[in-house]
Every structure is written in C-alpha cells, then in structure tokens.
Amino acid sequence: MKYSFPDNFLWGAASSACQIEAACATDGKVENVFDHYSRVYPEKFANATPDDEVDFYHRFPEDIQLMKKLGLKMFRFSISWARIYSSVDGPVNQKGIDYYNRMIDCLVENGIVPFFDLFHCDLPMFVVDAGGPANPDFPAWFERYARTCFAAFGDRIQYWSTMNEPSINIFGAFCGGTCAPYLTGMDTGMQACFHMMLGHYRAVRAYREMGLKGKIGSVNHFEPVYPETDSDLDRVAADRCKAYYSGIWLEPIVYGRYPKIVTDIPYVAEHLPENYAERLAEEFAPSDFLGINYYNPNFARWKEDGKLCYETFIPDHISKDAYGFACYPRGIYDAVHYLKEYYGDMEIVITENGYGSARTGDLAVDADDPYRAEYMQIHLRELCNAIKDGVNVSGYCCWTILDTYEGGAGGYLYNFGLIQVDYKTLERTPRKSFYAYQKIIEDNGLN
C-alpha cells in the first residue's frame, strides 16, 4: 500500500538555538537558563554545558548543505532572546541580528522554508531574575522582543511560533519544578502561564499590525490521553489530564478562554489570576495554525487526592525508547483527529516527532539506527491516514536534524539526530535514518 502525502507537503526537521548553537558567550550573547543552571546543577545535565554543543553558530552553512542534501522543505529552529537583548529594556545586540540574518538567508538561498520559535526553553537569565513570566510586565517585554525579531527577519520567515511547549517550559519551570529555573507553587505557576499567554496574544497582534505575510501560531506538546477503563471516573480523569496539560494552552490560543473542565477544579480555581477570563477575552488574538509536538500518549486513572484527582501511567506492554518516550504510532492519528474535533479545521504542523536512542560512544554503532527510520515510517503511515480522513496537516518535522543537548534529561546521553555528531571533532555523519527520510521526501510518501 502506498502512503502518499499532499503536493507541497512541508517535509521538515527541527532543532533549537539552545540545543545546538553553542557559542554561549559569543558576539554579545548573555546567559540563559541552560547556560546558568547547567553549572548550578551539573548533575541534571550529565555534567555537560551548552558550550559543548555542536557549534551550529559557526557551522550552519555546512549543516544547511546537509539539509539540502536530505531534501528538506522546511527547517524549524528558534531565536535566542539572549542573543538579541542583554536586558529587558536594553539596546538591541546587532551582532545577534546579523547572525540570524546570515543563517536565514542561507536557508532561503537553499530553498528551505524557515520556521522559527521566539521562545524555545531558553529564557534569558535577565528575564528570570526579574520574575520571569510571573511578572505582570512580562507580556510587554515579550512583545518588544517579538517586534524586534519581526522587523529584522519577518520578510523571510514564513512560519512563526511564539512559544514552544509552554506546558513544560512555563508551567513545568515555574510550578512543577521539572525545568529550569525549577520553581514550584501553583500561584506562581498560574501567573506565569497567564502572562505567557498574554505575551503570545501581544506578539500575534504585533505581527498583524506590522503587515507581515507569513503565518503565526504556537507549538504545543500534545499527548492523547486514554482512560484506563471505561468507568465514568477514569474517563473524567483522562479528560481532566488532557485539559490541564494541553487544553489550558490550546483553548486560549484558539478560543480566548481556559477550558471549563479545568477552571471547575477547585484546586485550580483558587490559584487562577484575578479577572483572568475578562483579560483573556480582551487580549485574544487568533492564530493561523497549531504546531504540535507528538512523542507519546498517556493513560489516566481516577485518584482521590484532593487536587486534580487523576494519575497517569504508561502500560507495560507499550515499548519505550531510551529517553523514555512510549512508542505508540496510533497516538499521532488520534491526536490530530482530536485537534480537528475540538479546535476546528485549523492548519496543523507536526513540529516535532522523534526517537531517542542511548548514546553508546561507539560512532559506528550509533550511526546504524534502523529503529529511528522505522519509528518515522510507522508514525507517518498513521499521519497519512489522518490526512486522508480530512485532517488539515500541512507539514511534518522530525526531531531532530543534529544530535542535541537535552537540557531536561542529561546533556548528551541521547541521540535524536538524523545526522550524527562526533563531539570530539564535531564531524557530521548522516545516519541510516537520514537516507530513509531522504527517500520518503523524494517519493513524497512511503510504502
């Protein structure tokens, strides 16, 4: 059976500034949370720092030639706020602007569509030290930064995302304590989520006001959540989990409101910002697309704990990669169908989907990665089926183009790249999965 994709489907790959650029103090860049906390808590980063990365900052021309060889139609990357500004109200760092201009021009010259995030994990420390997104002034800071980027790069960047995985990088960082700066507390967390959403709205409105011709939206990590049983309580648990983790971002992005199933939970309601509903409705600005990162599903069961009343788990029979992601290809089909059902016929871009293998240290072993190729193939078949069903998916980005620095899970312990990097020499070597994906792109589909 042939799984064919639509004409002009955007075959892509993704990465981010904080995970491959390195050059952490070069040309005026200041410290971000990865730079700072990898030194404060080295055990959380396997004793590696972003300085040890693959140096995309200096080697992007070589890497973009490899992207062209792969046949990429789109490259998703991010801008480091800490390269553009050194304080919330300071002057623009022109050297940072110049670097991104060179890199974006190189992508365009090689026929690759640029897709850029304004925020992808790496808040500058000057923002964190000022209270981060919990500070009511954060939306104004973010809008200023966004306007600077739109003015400098907006004539060539066709897709903009305001934020990447805010359920992890905002809520996890400022409430759950799972990401830098590792803060906890529902009050701070809900304030941070609220102000990040206002920052998103203001960036979207600024983009429209500036008359730019591309598309703007955001990228969210989405997990379809399945109830453990068909019981009413387990179904409520699954719905709550889905809404609390993803819907609390997706619903305001699409409709300008928080999901009622979440705001009706007393534990959540008592921590919501004052006049949140009115302010979301007043500042709402609609997006052009939804970027979705899909790695695994989740399963939920009811649990009486006086808070959210659910717990999540992955059944033992579902295999996991070395990173811990559950390999469940049906989930990507269910995810995009759910998005179409609840958020309408918006354009969807799969902005991340990938397989993490353990780094063995043996380059020959690590370059031979049939599991990554198989992972892509089984997920793409499910995605193709969803498109045939009428779901409006316009592109797919493999995570990731080059081996990356995984800040939340141990530096360089895992390989995600289609292109292997020898961290001693920085030599790039396409893996077997590179050539498998090259064939998929060339055929605009697979068997």
Residue, then its C-alpha position, 0 to 999 in steps of 0.5 A: m500500500k502506498y502512503s502518499f502525502p499532499d503536493n507541497f507537503l512541508w517535509g521538515a526537521a527541527s532543532s533549537a538555538c539552545q540545543i545546538e548553537a553553542a557559542c554561549a558567550t559569543d558576539g554579545k550573547v548573555e546567559n540563559v537558563f541552560d547556560h546558568y543552571s547547567r553549572v548550578y546543577p551539573e548533575k541534571f545535565a550529565n555534567a555537560t554545558p551548552d558550550d559543548e554543543v555542536d557549534f551550529y553558530h559557526r557551522f550552519p552553512e555546512d549543516i544547511q548543505l546537509m539539509k539540502k542534501l536530505g531534501l528538506k522543505m522546511f527547517r524549524f529552529s528558534i531565536s535566542w532572546a539572549r542573543i538579541y537583548s542583554s536586558v529587558d529594556g536594553p539596546v538591541n545586540q546587532k551582532g545577534i541580528d546579523y547572525y540570524n540574518r546570515m543563517i536565514d538567508c542561507l536557508v532561503e538561498n537553499g530553498i528551505v522554508p524557515f520556521f522559527d520559535l521566539f521562545h524555545c526553553d531558553l529564557p534569558m537569565f535577565v528575564v528570570d531574575a526579574g520574575g520571569p513570566a510571573n511578572p505582570d510586565f512580562p507580556a510587554w517585554f515579550e512583545r518588544y522582543a517579538r517586534t524586534c525579531f519581526a522587523a529584522f527577519g519577518d520578510r523571510i520567515q514564513y512560519w512563526s511560533t511564539m512559544n514552544e511547549p509552554s506546558i513544560n517550559i512555563f508551567g513545568a519551570f515555574c510550578g512543577g519544578t521539572c525545568a529550569p529555573y525549577l520553581t514550584g507553587m501553583d500561584t506562581g505557576m498560574q501567573a506565569c502561564f497567564h502572562m505567557m499567554l498574554g505575551h503570545y496574544r501581544a506578539v500575534r497582534a504585533y505581527r498583524e499590525m506590522g503587515l507581515k505575510g507569513k503565518i503565526g501560531s504556537v507549538n504545543h506538546f500534545e499527548p492523547v490521553y486514554p482512560e484506563t477503563d471505561s468507568d465514568l471516573d477514569r474517563v473524567a480523569a483522562d479528560r481532566c489530564k488532557a485539559y490541564y496539560s494541553g487544553i489550558w494552552l490550546e483553548p486560549i490560543v484558539y478560543g480566548r478562554y481556559p477550558k471549563i473542565v479545568t477552571d471547575i477544579p477547585y484546586v485550580a480555581e483558587h490559584l487562577p489570576e484575578n479577572y483572568a477570563e475578562r483579560l483573556a477575552e480582551e487580549f485574544a488574538p487568533s492564530d493561523f495554525l497549531g504546531i504540535n509536538y507528538y512523542n507519546p500518549n498517556f493513560a489516566r486513572w481516577k485518584e482521590d487526592g484532593k487536587l486534580c484527582y487523576e494519575t497517569f501511567i504508561p502500560d507495560h506492554i507499550s515499548k519505550d525508547a531510551y529517553g523514555f518516550a512510549c512508542y505508540p504510532r496510533g497516538i499521532y492519528d488520534a491526536v490530530h483527529y482530536l485537534k480537528e474535533y475540538y479546535g476546528d479545521m485549523e492548519i496543523v504542523i507536526t513540529e516535532n516527532g522523534y526517537g531517542s536512542a542511548r548514546t553508546g560512544d561507539l560512532a559506528v554503532d550509533a550511526d546504524d539506527p534502523y529503529r529511528a527510520e522505522y519509528m518515522q515510517i510507522h508514525l507517518r503511515e498513521l499521519c497519512n491516514a489522518i490526512k486522508d480522513g480530512v485532517n488539515v496537516s500541512g507539514y511534518c518535522c522530525w526531531t531532530i536534524l543534529d544530535t542535541y543537548e537535552g537540557g531536561a534529561g542529561g546533556y548528551l546521553y541521547n541521540f535524536g539526530l538524523i545526522q550524527v555528531d562526533y563531539k570530539t571533532l564535531e564531524r557530521t555523519p548522516r545516519k541510516s535514518f537520514y537516507a530513509y527520510q531522504k527517500i520518503i521526501e523524494d517519493n513524497g510518501l512511503n510504502 
